[in-house]
Amino acid sequence: MDVYEAVTSRRAVRAYTDRQVPGEVLKRVLAAAAWSPSASNLQPWHVYVVTGGPLAELKKRAGERVIAGDAWDEPEYEQYPPALRSPYRERRAAFGEQRYSALGIQRQDLEARQRAAAANWDCFGAPVALFCYVDRDMGKPQWSDVGMYLQSVMLLLRTEGLHSCAQMAWAKYRKTVAEVLAPPDGLILFCGMSIGFEDVTVRHPRPARAPLTEMVEFVDG
């Protein structure tokens, strides 16, 4: 798989089989992803890869919170601006409409939407979860470094025939994650990531991308 194919075939997969991912594959991916760029080579990412019993325990605890209707943990960072302006507002709305329509969920059916969202905390059935933390002393440039690292991970997973789904949703249950992983107090949970082999019997439409003319300006002589 070349780089172009890895980029264009990567998408947020929200249904996985229970087929196990070899540990050596995960190590190979993460060793290569370590070469991702970061300002002054700070490498500000801190990663936990969770499988087997610990992941089952984490899913169990998160699931219990979902069933109990527990409030989300107080946020440590703002996931979206409080008032999205155009065109970002329309893009987000279109994504939600497409996703829930594919699941046969009506806009007004809030209960069904909540059930669909709860699948986040089961990692959509994936057998591997990655949790990415960043030191709370880091600034916005280092957070962008973390984003480049995660993109490297997701593209390398594609070359191994694997799929993924990056999930800021796990930050909403960050205390539950901390109960299992016991990270140092100086770290902020940025996101989780589900990793595994796609369940191809479940189909979800892929959100469209804005045209090049809307996103890019070429300035030449």
C-alpha positions in Angstrom: 0.0 0.0 0.0 1.5 3.3 -1.0 1.1 6.6 1.0 -1.8 7.9 -1.2 -3.8 4.7 -0.7 -3.1 4.7 3.0 -4.4 8.3 3.3 -7.5 7.9 1.1 -8.5 4.5 2.6 -8.1 5.7 6.2 -11.5 6.4 7.8 -13.1 6.2 11.2 -14.3 2.6 11.4 -17.0 2.0 14.0 -17.4 -1.8 13.8 -14.7 -4.4 14.4 -14.4 -8.2 14.4 -12.9 -9.9 17.5 -9.9 -11.1 15.5 -6.8 -10.4 17.6 -4.1 -8.0 16.4 -0.6 -9.5 16.7 1.5 -7.6 19.3 4.5 -7.5 16.9 2.4 -5.6 14.4 1.4 -3.0 17.0 5.1 -2.6 18.1 6.2 -2.2 14.5 3.6 0.5 13.8 4.4 2.5 17.0 8.2 2.2 16.4 7.8 3.7 13.0 5.3 6.3 14.2 7.9 7.6 16.6 9.6 9.2 13.6 6.7 11.7 13.3 7.7 15.3 13.3 7.6 17.4 16.5 9.0 20.9 17.2 12.6 20.6 18.6 12.0 16.8 18.7 10.0 17.1 22.0 7.9 14.0 21.1 5.2 15.2 23.5 3.0 12.1 23.2 2.5 9.5 25.9 0.7 6.4 24.7 -0.9 3.3 26.4 -1.9 0.3 24.3 -4.5 -1.8 26.1 -5.7 -5.3 25.2 -7.0 -8.4 26.8 -8.1 -8.4 30.4 -7.3 -4.7 31.1 -9.3 -3.6 28.1 -12.2 -5.8 29.1 -12.2 -4.3 32.5 -12.1 -0.8 31.1 -15.0 -1.5 28.8 -16.9 -3.0 31.7 -16.4 0.1 33.9 -17.2 2.5 31.2 -20.3 0.5 30.3 -21.5 0.6 33.9 -21.2 4.4 33.8 -23.2 4.5 30.6 -26.0 2.3 32.1 -26.0 4.3 35.3 -26.3 7.6 33.4 -23.3 9.0 35.1 -22.3 12.6 34.2 -19.3 13.0 32.1 -16.0 14.0 33.8 -15.3 17.7 33.8 -13.3 18.6 30.7 -9.6 19.3 30.8 -9.7 20.8 27.3 -12.3 22.3 24.9 -13.2 19.7 22.3 -15.0 22.2 20.0 -15.5 25.9 20.1 -18.7 26.8 21.9 -20.1 28.5 18.8 -18.9 27.0 15.6 -19.2 29.4 12.7 -19.7 28.6 9.0 -18.6 26.4 7.3 -17.6 24.3 10.3 -21.1 24.3 11.8 -22.6 22.9 8.6 -19.9 20.3 8.2 -20.5 19.0 11.7 -24.2 18.9 11.2 -23.9 17.1 7.9 -21.6 14.5 9.5 -24.1 13.8 12.3 -27.0 13.6 9.9 -25.2 11.2 7.6 -24.0 9.0 10.5 -27.3 8.6 12.3 -29.3 8.3 9.0 -27.1 5.3 8.1 -28.0 3.7 11.4 -31.7 4.4 10.8 -31.9 6.8 13.7 -34.2 9.8 13.3 -33.0 13.3 14.3 -35.5 13.6 17.1 -34.7 10.1 18.6 -32.3 11.2 21.3 -32.4 7.9 23.1 -31.3 6.0 20.0 -28.5 8.5 19.4 -27.3 8.1 22.9 -27.2 4.3 22.5 -25.2 4.7 19.3 -22.8 7.1 21.0 -22.3 4.6 23.9 -20.6 2.2 21.5 -17.6 4.6 21.8 -16.9 3.2 25.2 -16.9 -0.4 24.0 -14.3 0.7 21.4 -16.9 -0.4 18.8 -15.9 -4.0 19.6 -12.2 -3.5 18.7 -9.7 -5.8 20.5 -7.1 -3.0 20.9 -7.4 0.5 22.4 -4.7 3.2 22.3 -4.9 6.1 24.7 -2.9 9.2 23.9 -1.9 11.6 26.7 -0.1 14.9 26.5 1.8 16.7 29.3 -0.4 19.4 30.7 2.6 21.8 30.6 2.6 21.6 26.8 1.1 24.3 24.6 -0.9 24.3 21.3 2.1 23.7 19.1 2.8 20.4 21.0 -0.8 19.4 20.8 -0.5 19.8 17.0 2.6 17.5 17.2 0.4 14.9 18.9 -2.0 15.1 16.0 0.7 14.5 13.5 1.8 11.5 15.5 -1.7 10.0 15.7 -2.1 10.5 11.9 1.2 8.5 11.4 -0.2 5.7 13.6 -3.4 5.5 11.7 -1.7 5.5 8.3 0.7 2.8 9.4 -2.2 0.7 10.7 -3.7 0.9 7.2 -0.5 -0.5 5.7 -0.9 -3.5 8.1 -4.5 -4.1 6.9 -5.9 -2.6 10.1 -8.4 0.2 10.7 -8.9 2.7 13.5 -11.1 5.3 15.0 -9.7 8.2 17.0 -12.1 9.1 19.8 -12.1 12.3 21.9 -15.1 10.7 23.5 -12.8 8.8 25.9 -11.8 12.1 27.5 -15.3 12.3 28.8 -14.6 9.2 30.9 -11.0 10.1 31.6 -11.3 9.2 35.3 -12.4 5.6 34.5 -9.5 5.3 32.1 -7.1 6.5 34.8 -8.5 3.9 37.2 -7.2 1.2 34.9 -4.0 2.8 33.5 -2.9 4.9 36.5 -1.2 7.6 34.4 0.9 10.3 36.2 -1.0 13.3 37.4 0.9 15.6 34.9 -0.8 14.1 31.9 -4.0 15.0 30.1 -6.0 12.3 28.2 -6.4 13.7 24.7 -8.1 10.8 23.0 -8.5 7.1 22.7 -8.3 5.1 19.5 -10.0 1.9 18.6 -7.8 -0.5 16.5 -8.6 -3.7 14.8 -9.9 -5.5 11.7 -13.0 -4.0 10.2 -16.3 -5.8 10.4 -17.2 -5.5 6.7 -20.7 -6.6 7.3 -21.4 -3.2 8.8 -21.5 -0.4 6.3 -21.2 3.3 7.1 -21.1 6.0 4.5 -17.9 8.0 4.4 -18.3 11.8 5.0 -17.3 13.8 1.9 -14.4 16.2 1.9 -14.6 19.8 0.9 -13.3 20.5 -2.6 -9.7 21.6 -3.1 -10.8 25.1 -4.2 -12.5 25.6 -0.8 -9.6 24.5 1.3 -6.4 25.5 -0.7 -5.1 28.7 -2.4 -2.2 28.4 -4.7 0.0 31.5 -4.8 2.4 31.6 -7.7 4.3 34.0 -9.9 
